[in-house]
């Protein structure tokens, strides 16, 4: 990849490597959303089963007719969730090592276009460590975004929806708790990013001292 093809914008930089496997990453994202179904629909199905058993408390044998569809739905959900997770794991095992290799090779090609003065002002250990950090961080960003953050948002929405079916007050309480939680996370994001940068620089200098 030529030197002028790099972008200083992080999202554009990552997209350069994602677009060659965009359908794989779209599938990983869609399959990751299954986690939100697993986290919200299972309690709903269990609630239906408990309600049916409670309704037929005096005659449990008569409950099987009403239990049939919740049990079938639960079995189908279990099979669907487990199959989706296995397929997602396979796609991740294919996609993430490939994107790390692409980033690493592109960055090695990128630094070859710099003048000798650039290399004289950087330790080799520090430079190689930064390349390695970049490949790891790109993977972490994609994993956190596709398999954690967006599925978590979907789970929150489904949770509020199901709570609203039970009691509006429960939905309001859940919404307030989610908003407070995300507000705290956002408030400390900048501080965490600053400490992460300090830690990265310290680790880079430590690696340099070990090489000398």
Buried (B, 14 or more C-beta within 10 A) or exposed (E): BEEEEBEEEEEEBBEBBBEEBEEBBEBBBEBBBBBBBBBBBBEBBEBBBEEBEEEBEEEEEEBEEBBEEBBEBBEEBEEEBEEBBEBBEEBBEEBBEBBBEBBBEBBEEBBEEEEEEEEEEBBEBBBBBBBBEBBEBBBEBBBEBBBEEBBBBBBBEBBBEBBBEEEEEBBEEBBEEBEEEEEEEEEEEEEEEEEEEEEBEEEBBEBBEEEE
